[in-house]
Amino acid sequence: MAVVVPIAEWQRIEAALEDRADAASVQAYLDQPGEAFPDAVLAAILDGTPPIKALREHRGLTQARLARAAGTSPVYISQIERGEREAGRALVRKLAKALKVDPELLAGGGPGR
């Protein structure tokens, strides 16, 4: 026996499930030992702000200062933040060190990504 669900209802259910998955990802992240970030940082990441940008702004760094600390150019940082380029593993490690975070947070795209 098949059950037919109106499309609007299905979309509402689907959105609710995505919200639950996002909340579970954030909670799992918060339950890990280490630094806890302000809600605004996590909300920005969940809303699509690249983790590198959200964390850079949280740390009060300019693109130029982060680039210097990681041994790259401000243009490259800008391109990464805009999604035009990806950072390789070595650069992710340097960025993570400069931002004082686990590299996985940057490489994985943030909680739930």
Backbone torsions as a table, in degrees:
resi	resn	phi	psi	omega
1	MET	NA	128.1	-179.9
2	ALA	-95.9	146.4	176.9
3	VAL	-113.3	131.2	179.3
4	VAL	-103.6	126.1	179.6
5	VAL	-114.7	128.8	177.6
6	PRO	-56.5	143.3	-175.3
7	ILE	-57.4	-40.0	180.0
8	ALA	-62.3	-40.6	178.7
9	GLU	-67.0	-42.5	178.5
10	TRP	-60.6	-43.3	179.8
11	GLN	-64.3	-37.4	177.1
12	ARG	-64.8	-44.2	178.9
13	ILE	-63.4	-44.2	-179.5
14	GLU	-61.4	-43.1	178.8
15	ALA	-63.9	-40.8	179.3
16	ALA	-63.9	-39.8	178.0
17	LEU	-65.5	-39.7	177.3
18	GLU	-63.8	-41.9	178.0
19	ASP	-61.4	-41.9	178.6
20	ARG	-63.8	-42.0	179.4
21	ALA	-63.6	-42.3	177.4
22	ASP	-61.4	-45.6	-179.4
23	ALA	-63.1	-40.0	178.7
24	ALA	-65.5	-39.1	178.4
25	SER	-64.0	-43.8	179.2
26	VAL	-64.7	-43.0	-179.7
27	GLN	-63.6	-42.2	178.2
28	ALA	-61.2	-39.5	178.1
29	TYR	-65.4	-43.8	-179.0
30	LEU	-66.4	-28.8	-179.2
31	ASP	-75.4	-13.0	179.1
32	GLN	-73.3	148.4	176.2
33	PRO	-68.5	153.5	178.8
34	GLY	122.7	-167.0	-176.6
35	GLU	-68.8	138.6	172.5
36	ALA	-99.8	137.1	-179.3
37	PHE	-100.2	153.5	177.8
38	PRO	-58.7	151.6	178.5
39	ASP	-53.6	-36.2	-177.7
40	ALA	-62.3	-35.9	179.0
41	VAL	-67.9	-48.4	179.9
42	LEU	-65.1	-39.4	178.2
43	ALA	-63.1	-40.7	179.0
44	ALA	-62.2	-43.3	179.5
45	ILE	-64.3	-44.5	179.1
46	LEU	-65.3	-28.0	178.6
47	ASP	-83.4	0.6	174.6
48	GLY	110.1	-3.3	175.8
49	THR	-68.4	129.6	178.6
50	PRO	-57.3	136.8	-179.0
51	PRO	-53.1	-37.9	-179.6
52	ILE	-59.8	-42.9	-179.2
53	LYS	-68.8	-46.8	-178.7
54	ALA	-59.9	-43.4	-178.9
55	LEU	-73.4	-36.8	176.9
56	ARG	-60.0	-47.5	-179.9
57	GLU	-64.9	-39.4	177.6
58	HIS	-60.1	-37.6	179.8
59	ARG	-81.0	-5.9	178.9
60	GLY	74.1	28.1	-179.1
61	LEU	-99.5	144.4	170.0
62	THR	-83.5	166.3	175.3
63	GLN	-60.6	-37.8	-179.3
64	ALA	-64.3	-43.8	-179.7
65	ARG	-67.1	-40.9	177.6
66	LEU	-64.7	-42.6	179.5
67	ALA	-59.8	-45.7	178.7
68	ARG	-60.1	-44.9	-178.2
69	ALA	-64.9	-30.5	-177.9
70	ALA	-98.0	-3.3	178.5
71	GLY	73.2	37.5	178.1
72	THR	-136.1	-170.1	-177.8
73	SER	-102.3	153.5	175.4
74	PRO	-60.5	-33.0	178.6
75	VAL	-62.5	-42.3	179.4
76	TYR	-64.2	-42.5	177.5
77	ILE	-59.4	-45.0	179.2
78	SER	-60.0	-43.3	-179.9
79	GLN	-65.7	-38.7	177.1
80	ILE	-63.5	-46.3	-178.3
81	GLU	-63.9	-31.1	179.1
82	ARG	-86.4	-2.8	179.4
83	GLY	79.9	14.1	-179.5
84	GLU	-84.2	-23.3	178.8
85	ARG	-140.2	157.1	175.1
86	GLU	-110.7	146.1	176.5
87	ALA	-85.1	136.1	174.2
88	GLY	-71.7	171.1	-177.1
89	ARG	-58.0	-42.5	-178.4
90	ALA	-63.2	-42.6	179.7
91	LEU	-68.9	-38.0	177.3
92	VAL	-58.3	-42.8	178.8
93	ARG	-62.3	-42.1	179.6
94	LYS	-67.0	-41.6	178.1
95	LEU	-63.7	-43.1	179.7
96	ALA	-61.2	-41.5	178.5
97	LYS	-63.1	-44.4	-179.9
98	ALA	-64.8	-34.7	-178.7
99	LEU	-89.5	-6.2	179.7
100	LYS	60.3	48.6	177.4
101	VAL	-134.5	167.3	174.4
102	ASP	-70.5	134.0	179.7
103	PRO	-55.8	-29.4	-179.5
104	GLU	-60.8	-31.8	179.1
105	LEU	-63.8	-34.6	179.7
106	LEU	-84.3	-42.9	-176.1
107	ALA	-70.6	-34.5	-177.1
108	GLY	-82.8	-4.2	-177.6
109	GLY	80.9	6.3	176.8
110	GLY	104.0	-179.9	-177.6
111	PRO	-59.9	130.3	175.2
112	GLY	77.5	4.9	-178.3
113	ARG	-97.1	NA	NA
